[in-house]
């Protein structure tokens, strides 16, 4: 792991989730989860399928309003709307890639800039000097991000024509376009080969070195333990353990959870798995106008 350039003594809390619980009728997908992410940190969130990881992410980003608990970003309670959460400073990617396939690579990144543009309706209609200056500044910033992720040469390509690994990079670039202080990555290496995974690891370190805190869900254990300063484990909707890589890997309960052995005081593994499966199936909604609008 590369050395964190942030002085630990001066680290501040970027994300503070307290007692987050999410119920869907009689189903409890997440139960009383506490988690913090500090400036300069990369924190991992792992757990078996159905553990509640994506549900927890959705609670952090305003897609769900937690049934109980609260989520603070830089000591301010987050508003219960995803676009307001993005404006506050949290950006995310999705387990199922959600790009605007018929737009160019550059246009996809420009979409991510909308929370940081200040030009109003009439400025856009009249297309005066202020509008053109803002448009030029947005394009310049978007091209810088494409250069950063290695896609500048494909700025004019349609997003749908990119290889899978580059689509993942584009989604990260679009998230970075909103200038977040915290980036949430949901399985960023899913479906990648070892070389693409290594490239993604280097990109995440480079993002951290820009001063952006990162929270990442991932099933690739080698990737997560090489990458993260701390790792939290969700099992059956509850946080089982949190610590550095060695602590988590050496915990017998974590091994048991991944092998499918039952834990004491099971809070409802079937419930959590059912909710997670429903969310995975709902991922195709991103292809609809409403789904794409939610991604903005």
C-alpha positions in Angstrom: 0.0 0.0 0.0 1.3 3.5 -0.8 1.9 5.8 2.1 -0.9 8.1 3.1 0.3 11.7 2.7 -2.2 13.0 5.2 -0.9 13.5 8.7 -3.0 11.2 10.9 -3.0 13.7 13.8 -4.7 16.3 11.6 -7.2 14.0 10.0 -10.8 15.2 10.2 -14.0 13.2 10.0 -15.5 13.4 6.5 -18.3 10.8 6.9 -20.0 9.9 10.1 -22.8 7.4 9.9 -24.5 6.6 13.2 -26.9 3.8 13.9 -28.0 3.5 10.3 -31.0 1.1 10.0 -33.0 0.4 6.9 -36.2 -1.5 6.9 -38.5 -2.4 4.0 -41.8 -3.3 5.6 -40.9 -6.4 7.7 -37.5 -6.8 6.1 -34.4 -5.3 7.8 -31.5 -4.9 5.4 -29.2 -2.8 7.6 -29.3 -2.7 11.4 -27.6 -0.1 13.6 -24.4 0.4 11.5 -21.9 2.9 12.6 -19.1 3.9 10.2 -16.7 6.9 9.9 -14.3 7.9 7.1 -11.6 10.4 7.8 -9.8 12.7 5.4 -7.0 11.0 3.6 -8.4 7.5 4.2 -9.5 4.7 2.0 -12.0 2.5 3.9 -13.3 -0.8 2.6 -16.8 -2.3 3.2 -17.0 -6.0 2.6 -19.3 -8.9 3.3 -21.0 -11.9 1.7 -23.8 -11.4 -0.8 -26.9 -10.2 0.9 -25.0 -8.5 3.7 -26.6 -5.1 3.1 -23.6 -3.3 1.6 -25.4 -1.6 -1.3 -28.4 -0.8 0.9 -26.0 1.0 3.3 -24.4 2.9 0.3 -27.9 4.0 -0.8 -28.6 5.3 2.7 -25.4 7.3 2.6 -26.1 8.9 -0.8 -29.8 9.9 -0.3 -31.3 7.2 -2.5 -32.8 5.8 0.7 -33.9 7.6 3.8 -32.7 5.5 6.8 -35.5 4.2 9.0 -33.3 5.0 12.0 -30.0 6.8 12.5 -28.3 9.7 10.7 -25.6 10.4 8.2 -23.3 13.4 8.6 -20.9 14.8 6.0 -18.3 17.1 7.5 -20.5 17.3 10.7 -23.6 18.3 8.8 -26.6 16.0 8.5 -27.1 15.1 4.9 -30.3 16.1 3.1 -32.6 13.1 2.1 -32.2 13.8 -1.7 -29.5 12.2 -3.8 -28.8 15.3 -5.9 -28.5 17.4 -2.7 -26.0 14.8 -1.3 -24.0 15.2 -4.5 -24.0 18.9 -4.1 -22.9 18.6 -0.5 -19.8 16.8 -1.6 -20.4 13.0 -1.9 -20.2 11.3 -5.2 -20.6 7.6 -6.1 -20.4 5.0 -8.8 -22.7 2.0 -9.1 -22.4 -1.7 -9.1 -24.1 -1.8 -12.5 -22.5 0.7 -14.8 -24.8 3.7 -15.4 -23.5 5.7 -18.3 -25.4 7.7 -20.9 -24.5 5.3 -23.7 -25.5 7.5 -26.6 -23.5 10.5 -25.4 -19.8 11.0 -25.9 -17.2 10.3 -23.2 -16.8 14.0 -22.7 -20.5 14.7 -22.5 -20.9 12.0 -19.8 -18.3 13.8 -17.7 -19.9 17.2 -18.4 -23.2 15.8 -16.9 -21.3 15.3 -13.7 -20.5 19.0 -13.6 -24.1 20.1 -13.3 -24.0 20.5 -9.5 -21.0 22.9 -9.8 -22.2 25.2 -12.5 -23.7 28.5 -11.5 -25.4 29.6 -14.7 -29.1 29.9 -14.5 -32.0 29.3 -17.0 -31.9 32.7 -18.7 -28.1 32.5 -19.1 -28.5 29.2 -20.9 -31.3 30.5 -23.1 -29.5 33.8 -24.0 -26.1 32.1 -24.2 -24.3 35.3 -23.2 -20.6 35.8 -22.3 -21.1 34.3 -18.8 -22.6 31.1 -20.2 -19.8 30.7 -22.7 -17.2 31.2 -20.1 -18.8 28.6 -17.8 -19.2 26.2 -20.6 -15.5 26.5 -21.6 -14.4 26.1 -18.0 -16.5 23.0 -17.6 -15.1 21.5 -20.8 -11.6 22.2 -19.7 -12.2 20.6 -16.3 -13.8 17.6 -17.9 -10.8 17.1 -20.2 -8.5 17.3 -17.2 -10.4 14.5 -15.6 -10.4 12.4 -18.7 -6.6 12.9 -18.9 -6.4 11.9 -15.2 -8.2 8.5 -15.8 -6.5 7.9 -19.2 -9.5 8.6 -21.5 -8.6 11.9 -23.0 -7.9 10.4 -26.4 -11.4 9.0 -26.5 -13.3 12.1 -25.5 -15.4 12.1 -28.7 -16.2 8.4 -28.7 -19.6 7.2 -27.7 -19.7 5.8 -24.2 -21.3 2.5 -25.4 -18.2 1.8 -27.6 -15.7 1.8 -24.8 -14.4 -1.5 -23.5 -15.8 -2.5 -20.1 -12.8 -1.4 -18.1 -12.8 2.0 -19.7 -16.5 2.4 -19.0 -15.7 1.9 -15.3 -13.0 4.6 -15.6 -15.5 6.9 -17.3 -18.0 6.4 -14.5 -15.3 7.4 -11.9 -14.4 10.5 -14.0 -18.0 11.5 -14.1 -18.3 11.2 -10.3 -15.1 13.2 -9.8 -16.6 16.0 -12.0 -18.8 17.0 -9.1 -15.7 17.8 -7.1 -16.5 15.5 -4.1 -14.8 15.4 -0.8 -15.8 11.8 -0.5 -16.1 9.2 -3.3 -18.1 6.0 -2.8 -17.1 3.2 -5.2 -19.5 0.2 -5.5 -17.5 -2.8 -6.8 -15.2 -0.8 -9.1 -13.3 -3.9 -10.2 -16.3 -6.2 -10.9 -15.7 -8.1 -14.1 -12.1 -6.9 -14.6 -9.1 -8.9 -15.4 -6.0 -8.7 -13.1 -4.3 -6.0 -15.2 -7.4 -3.8 -15.2 -7.8 -4.4 -11.4 -4.2 -3.2 -10.9 -4.9 -0.1 -13.0 -8.0 0.6 -10.9 -6.0 0.2 -7.7 -3.5 2.8 -8.9 -6.3 5.1 -9.9 -7.9 4.9 -6.5 -4.6 5.7 -4.8 -4.2 8.7 -7.2 -7.7 10.0 -6.3 -6.8 9.7 -2.5 -3.6 11.6 -3.2 -5.8 14.5 -4.6 -7.3 14.8 -1.1 -10.5 12.9 -1.7 -11.6 10.4 1.0 -12.8 7.0 -0.4 -15.3 4.3 0.8 -15.3 1.2 -1.4 -17.4 -2.0 -1.6 -15.5 -4.8 -3.3 -15.6 -8.6 -3.4 -12.0 -9.0 -4.6 -10.3 -9.5 -1.2 -6.7 -9.1 -2.5 -7.7 -5.7 -4.0 -9.5 -4.5 -0.8 -6.8 -5.5 1.6 -4.0 -4.0 -0.5 -6.0 -0.8 -0.9 -7.6 0.1 2.4 -6.4 1.7 5.6 -9.4 0.2 7.4 -12.0 -2.5 6.5 -15.4 -2.9 7.9 -17.3 -6.2 7.5 -21.1 -6.4 7.2 -22.8 -9.7 7.8 -26.6 -10.1 7.8 -27.1 -6.4 7.9 -24.9 -5.7 10.9 -21.2 -4.6 11.3 -19.3 -7.6 12.5 -15.8 -6.1 12.8 -13.8 -3.1 11.7 -10.0 -2.7 11.7 -6.9 -2.9 9.6 -6.4 -5.6 7.0 -4.5 -8.0 9.4 -7.1 -7.7 12.1 -10.0 -8.4 9.8 -8.3 -11.3 7.9 -7.4 -13.0 11.2 -10.9 -12.9 12.7 -12.5 -16.3 12.7 -16.0 -14.8 12.5 -15.2 -13.2 9.1 -14.0 -16.6 7.8 -17.1 -18.3 9.0 -19.3 -15.6 7.4 -17.7 -16.1 4.0 -18.0 -19.9 4.3 -21.7 -19.6 5.0 -21.6 -20.9 8.6 -24.4 -19.5 10.8 -23.5 -16.8 13.4 -25.0 -16.5 16.8 -28.0 -14.2 17.2 -28.8 -14.3 13.5 -30.7 -11.0 12.8 -32.2 -12.3 9.5 -29.8 -13.3 6.8 -32.7 -14.3 4.5 -34.3 -10.9 4.8 -31.0 -9.1 4.0 -30.4 -11.4 1.0 -33.9 -10.8 -0.4 -33.5 -7.1 -0.3 -30.0 -7.1 -1.8 -31.3 -9.4 -4.6 -34.2 -7.1 -5.4 -31.7 -4.2 -5.6 -29.5 -6.0 -8.0 -32.4 -6.8 -10.3 -33.5 -3.2 -10.1 -30.1 -2.1 -11.5 -31.5 -2.4 -15.1 -33.7 0.6 -14.3 -30.7 2.7 -15.1 -31.5 2.1 -18.8 -34.8 3.9 -18.4 -35.2 7.8 -18.5 -36.1 7.8 -14.9 -33.2 5.6 -13.9 -30.8 7.8 -15.8 -32.3 11.0 -14.3 -31.6 9.5 -10.8 -28.0 9.1 -11.7 -27.4 12.7 -12.4 
